[in-house]
Amino acid sequence: MSLLQHAITSGTRNFTRNIWLSLTAVTILVVSLSAVGFLSLLSTSLEYAIQKLDSQVNIVVFFQEDATLENVQFLDKELTQKNDKRGFDVISTKVFTKEDEKQNLLKRIPGIGDVFDLVGNPLSYKLEIQPKSINDFDSAVNFLSQDKYKDIILSIKNPSSVINNLKRLNTTSKTISLIVIAVFALVSILVMINILRIAVYNRREEIEIMRLVGATNTYIQSPFIVEGVLYNIVAACIVLAIFIPLTNTLAPAINNYLSAAFVSSEQSDISQFSTKVFINLGINIIAGVVIGVVTIYLAIQRYLKK
């Protein structure tokens, strides 16, 4: 029997023979990988939200009722002109006239047309500004808050507080994720070492017999390594079975929530979000399996030398 065939056959037999020990190891690994998976899902969701804010959320300027179109166009020109001293860049601006605002309102509330017939159009101009980066929001708002614009600007809708809160939450979640991953990795390593210790102890007579007939350490330890690899593979498959449908269910919900909370979203963003989650989850699972295999190899090396 070849070494590989012996390792796979004996390792699989040991995995099924000590079913309760195997279930304990797999359960610990599933819990650890699931915790990492949930943290990965949270972190990806926050990054996705910040990315959507960066590309879609605008500063909205509402003008006084007596502001003229010339006032709005003057401010629009001030914003779109290149000015390195200003401290921010603008990708685009869009002016909404009083008639534009009226038509938008009629689309949302069709029955309000009679009110316009009675009182005319009391709506004011609006200017949407898309800064180049979410880091430019505060600088743009400070620019719009200058005294020379106070007579024409009624209010400014500034989403910077939401952006800053998301940034802080994302930074905090990454820090917590690293701590939790480290803790679960340590727990998993300790559990795997002790489970392999028990496995080696239970088969000490079998190991001694193999040594007496001239078996090498590689021949003896290979089934234990295969057994440990099976622990990790089964745990990884269970975690994937949980997170694939979970992500496919949550991705549209998260995308729709962000679209409603901010601006609009293309449906292709859903697949982009899901892909990021699966990539991060896959990296974490592969890293977990590699760490598990290395731990198993080192532990077996240590205990077989005794």
C-alpha positions as CSV (number, residue, x, y, z in Angstrom):
1,M,0.0,0.0,0.0
2,S,1.4,3.4,-1.0
3,L,2.0,6.1,1.6
4,L,-0.8,8.3,0.1
5,Q,-3.3,5.5,0.0
6,H,-2.4,4.5,3.5
7,A,-2.7,8.0,4.8
8,I,-6.2,8.6,3.2
9,T,-7.6,5.2,4.1
10,S,-6.4,5.2,7.7
11,G,-7.2,8.9,8.2
12,T,-10.7,8.5,6.9
13,R,-11.2,5.4,9.0
14,N,-10.0,7.2,12.2
15,F,-12.2,10.1,11.4
16,T,-15.4,7.9,11.3
17,R,-14.2,5.6,14.0
18,N,-13.9,8.3,16.6
19,I,-17.1,10.0,15.6
20,W,-17.7,11.9,18.9
21,L,-14.1,13.2,18.9
22,S,-14.5,14.2,15.3
23,L,-17.8,16.0,16.0
24,T,-16.2,17.9,18.8
25,A,-13.4,19.1,16.6
26,V,-15.6,20.0,13.7
27,T,-18.1,21.9,15.9
28,I,-15.3,24.0,17.4
29,L,-14.0,24.8,13.9
30,V,-17.5,25.6,12.6
31,V,-18.1,28.0,15.4
32,S,-14.7,29.7,14.9
33,L,-15.1,30.0,11.1
34,S,-18.7,31.2,11.4
35,A,-17.7,33.9,13.8
36,V,-15.0,35.0,11.3
37,G,-17.6,34.8,8.5
38,F,-20.1,37.0,10.3
39,L,-17.4,39.6,11.0
40,S,-16.3,39.4,7.3
41,L,-20.0,40.0,6.3
42,L,-20.3,43.0,8.6
43,S,-17.0,44.5,7.5
44,T,-17.8,44.0,3.8
45,S,-21.3,45.6,4.3
46,L,-19.7,48.7,5.9
47,E,-17.1,49.0,3.2
48,Y,-19.9,48.6,0.6
49,A,-21.9,51.3,2.3
50,I,-19.0,53.7,2.3
51,Q,-18.2,53.0,-1.3
52,K,-21.9,53.8,-2.2
53,L,-21.7,57.0,-0.3
54,D,-18.5,57.9,-2.0
55,S,-20.0,57.5,-5.5
56,Q,-23.7,58.4,-5.0
57,V,-24.4,60.7,-2.0
58,N,-24.5,64.4,-2.8
59,I,-24.6,67.6,-1.0
60,V,-28.0,69.3,-1.6
61,V,-28.3,73.1,-1.4
62,F,-31.8,74.6,-1.0
63,F,-32.1,78.2,-2.0
64,Q,-34.2,81.1,-0.6
65,E,-37.5,81.6,-2.3
66,D,-36.4,85.0,-3.7
67,A,-33.1,83.6,-5.1
68,T,-32.8,83.9,-8.8
69,L,-31.6,81.5,-11.5
70,E,-28.6,83.8,-12.0
71,N,-27.7,83.4,-8.3
72,V,-27.9,79.6,-8.6
73,Q,-25.8,79.6,-11.8
74,F,-23.2,81.9,-10.2
75,L,-22.7,79.5,-7.3
76,D,-22.7,76.5,-9.7
77,K,-19.9,78.2,-11.7
78,E,-18.0,78.9,-8.5
79,L,-18.1,75.3,-7.5
80,T,-17.1,73.8,-10.9
81,Q,-14.2,76.1,-11.5
82,K,-10.8,74.6,-10.7
83,N,-9.4,76.1,-7.5
84,D,-6.6,74.4,-5.6
85,K,-6.9,76.8,-2.7
86,R,-10.5,75.8,-2.0
87,G,-9.6,72.4,-0.4
88,F,-12.0,70.2,-2.3
89,D,-12.9,69.1,-5.8
90,V,-16.3,68.6,-7.4
91,I,-17.1,65.9,-9.9
92,S,-20.5,67.3,-11.1
93,T,-23.3,69.6,-10.1
94,K,-26.9,69.7,-11.2
95,V,-29.3,72.6,-11.0
96,F,-33.0,72.0,-10.4
97,T,-35.2,74.9,-11.4
98,K,-38.6,75.6,-9.8
99,E,-40.3,73.9,-12.7
100,D,-38.1,70.8,-12.2
101,E,-39.0,70.7,-8.5
102,K,-42.7,71.1,-9.4
103,Q,-42.6,68.2,-11.8
104,N,-40.7,66.0,-9.3
105,L,-43.3,66.7,-6.7
106,L,-46.2,66.0,-9.1
107,K,-44.7,62.6,-9.8
108,R,-44.6,61.8,-6.1
109,I,-48.0,63.3,-5.3
110,P,-50.1,63.5,-8.4
111,G,-53.1,65.1,-6.7
112,I,-51.1,68.1,-5.6
113,G,-51.5,69.8,-9.0
114,D,-54.7,71.7,-7.9
115,V,-52.6,73.4,-5.2
116,F,-50.2,74.7,-7.8
117,D,-53.1,76.0,-9.8
118,L,-54.3,78.0,-6.8
119,V,-51.1,79.4,-5.4
120,G,-48.7,79.2,-8.3
121,N,-45.2,77.7,-7.8
122,P,-43.8,78.5,-4.3
123,L,-40.9,76.1,-4.7
124,S,-37.3,77.3,-4.8
125,Y,-34.2,76.3,-6.8
126,K,-32.0,73.4,-5.7
127,L,-28.4,72.5,-6.4
128,E,-27.0,69.0,-6.1
129,I,-23.2,68.7,-5.7
130,Q,-21.2,65.6,-5.9
131,P,-17.7,66.1,-4.3
132,K,-14.8,64.0,-5.6
133,S,-14.4,62.1,-2.4
134,I,-16.3,61.6,0.9
135,N,-13.3,63.4,2.5
136,D,-14.3,66.6,0.6
137,F,-17.8,66.9,2.1
138,D,-16.9,69.0,5.1
139,S,-14.7,71.4,3.1
140,A,-17.5,71.8,0.5
141,V,-20.0,72.6,3.2
142,N,-17.6,75.2,4.8
143,F,-17.2,76.8,1.4
144,L,-21.0,77.0,1.0
145,S,-21.4,78.5,4.5
146,Q,-19.5,81.7,3.7
147,D,-21.2,85.0,4.5
148,K,-21.5,85.9,0.8
149,Y,-23.9,83.0,0.2
150,K,-26.1,83.5,3.2
151,D,-28.6,85.7,1.4
152,I,-29.4,83.1,-1.2
153,I,-28.9,79.7,0.6
154,L,-31.7,78.5,2.8
155,S,-30.2,75.2,4.0
156,I,-27.6,72.6,3.2
157,K,-28.2,68.9,3.4
158,N,-24.9,67.5,4.5
159,P,-24.5,63.7,4.9
160,S,-21.0,64.0,6.4
161,S,-22.1,62.9,9.9
162,V,-23.4,59.6,8.5
163,I,-20.2,59.2,6.5
164,N,-18.0,59.8,9.6
165,N,-20.1,57.5,11.7
166,L,-19.7,54.7,9.1
167,K,-16.0,55.3,8.9
168,R,-15.6,55.1,12.7
169,L,-17.8,52.0,12.8
170,N,-15.8,50.4,10.0
171,T,-12.5,51.1,11.8
172,T,-13.9,49.7,15.1
173,S,-15.4,46.6,13.5
174,K,-12.0,45.8,11.8
175,T,-10.2,46.2,15.1
176,I,-12.8,44.0,16.9
177,S,-12.6,41.5,14.0
178,L,-8.9,41.1,14.3
179,I,-9.2,40.5,18.1
180,V,-12.0,38.0,17.7
181,I,-10.2,36.2,14.9
182,A,-7.1,36.0,17.0
183,V,-9.0,34.6,20.0
184,F,-10.9,32.0,18.0
185,A,-7.7,31.0,16.1
186,L,-6.0,30.5,19.5
187,V,-9.0,28.5,20.8
188,S,-9.1,26.3,17.7
189,I,-5.4,25.6,17.8
190,L,-5.5,24.6,21.5
191,V,-8.6,22.4,20.9
192,M,-7.0,20.7,17.9
193,I,-3.7,20.1,19.7
194,N,-5.6,18.5,22.6
195,I,-7.8,16.4,20.3
196,L,-4.8,15.1,18.5
197,R,-3.1,14.4,21.8
198,I,-6.1,12.2,22.7
199,A,-6.0,10.5,19.3
200,V,-2.3,9.8,19.6
201,Y,-2.7,8.5,23.2
202,N,-5.6,6.2,22.2
203,R,-3.5,4.7,19.4
204,R,-0.2,4.5,21.3
205,E,-0.1,0.7,21.2
206,E,-0.8,0.8,17.4
207,I,1.9,3.4,16.9
208,E,4.4,1.3,19.0
209,I,3.7,-1.8,16.9
210,M,4.3,0.2,13.7
211,R,7.6,1.5,15.0
212,L,8.7,-2.1,15.9
213,V,8.0,-3.3,12.4
214,G,10.1,-0.4,11.0
215,A,7.5,2.2,10.0
216,T,8.9,5.7,9.6
217,N,7.5,8.7,11.3
218,T,6.1,10.0,8.0
219,Y,4.1,6.7,7.6
220,I,2.8,6.9,11.2
221,Q,1.9,10.6,11.2
222,S,0.3,10.8,7.7
223,P,-3.1,9.4,8.8
224,F,-3.3,11.9,11.7
225,I,-2.6,14.7,9.3
226,V,-5.3,13.4,6.9
227,E,-7.7,13.1,9.9
228,G,-7.0,16.7,10.9
229,V,-7.4,17.9,7.3
230,L,-10.8,16.2,7.2
231,Y,-11.8,18.1,10.4
232,N,-11.1,21.4,8.6
233,I,-12.6,20.4,5.2
234,V,-15.9,19.2,6.8
235,A,-16.1,22.4,9.0
236,A,-15.4,24.6,5.9
237,C,-18.1,22.9,3.9
238,I,-20.6,23.4,6.7
239,V,-19.7,27.1,7.0
240,L,-20.1,27.5,3.2
241,A,-23.4,25.7,3.3
242,I,-24.6,28.3,5.9
243,F,-23.1,31.5,4.4
244,I,-23.8,31.0,0.7
245,P,-27.7,31.1,1.1
246,L,-27.3,33.6,3.9
247,T,-25.3,36.0,1.8
248,N,-27.6,35.5,-1.2
249,T,-30.6,36.4,1.0
250,L,-28.9,39.4,2.8
251,A,-27.3,40.9,-0.3
252,P,-30.5,42.2,-1.9
253,A,-31.8,43.4,1.5
254,I,-28.6,45.3,2.3
255,N,-28.5,46.8,-1.3
256,N,-32.2,47.9,-1.1
257,Y,-31.7,49.4,2.4
258,L,-28.7,51.5,1.3
259,S,-30.5,52.5,-1.9
260,A,-33.5,53.8,0.1
261,A,-31.3,55.4,2.8
262,F,-29.1,57.3,0.3
263,V,-29.7,57.6,-3.4
264,S,-30.2,54.9,-6.0
265,S,-28.4,51.7,-6.9
266,E,-27.9,49.5,-9.9
267,Q,-28.9,45.9,-9.5
268,S,-25.4,44.9,-10.6
269,D,-24.1,46.1,-7.3
270,I,-25.8,43.1,-5.6
271,S,-23.5,40.7,-7.4
272,Q,-20.5,43.0,-6.6
273,F,-21.4,42.9,-2.9
274,S,-21.9,39.1,-2.9
275,T,-18.6,38.6,-4.7
276,K,-16.7,40.6,-2.1
277,V,-18.3,38.7,0.8
278,F,-17.5,35.3,-0.8
279,I,-13.9,36.4,-1.6
280,N,-13.3,37.5,2.0
281,L,-15.0,34.4,3.4
282,G,-13.0,32.2,1.1
283,I,-9.7,33.8,2.1
284,N,-10.6,33.4,5.8
285,I,-11.6,29.8,5.3
286,I,-8.5,28.9,3.4
287,A,-6.4,30.7,6.0
288,G,-8.2,28.7,8.7
289,V,-7.6,25.4,6.9
290,V,-3.9,26.2,6.4
291,I,-3.4,27.2,10.0
292,G,-5.3,24.0,11.1
293,V,-3.1,21.8,8.9
294,V,0.1,23.4,10.1
295,T,-1.0,23.1,13.7
296,I,-1.8,19.4,13.2
297,Y,1.6,18.7,11.5
298,L,3.5,20.5,14.3
299,A,1.5,18.8,17.0
300,I,1.9,15.4,15.5
301,Q,5.7,15.9,15.1
302,R,5.9,16.9,18.7
303,Y,3.9,14.1,20.2
304,L,5.4,11.3,18.1
305,K,8.9,12.3,19.3
306,K,7.9,11.5,22.9
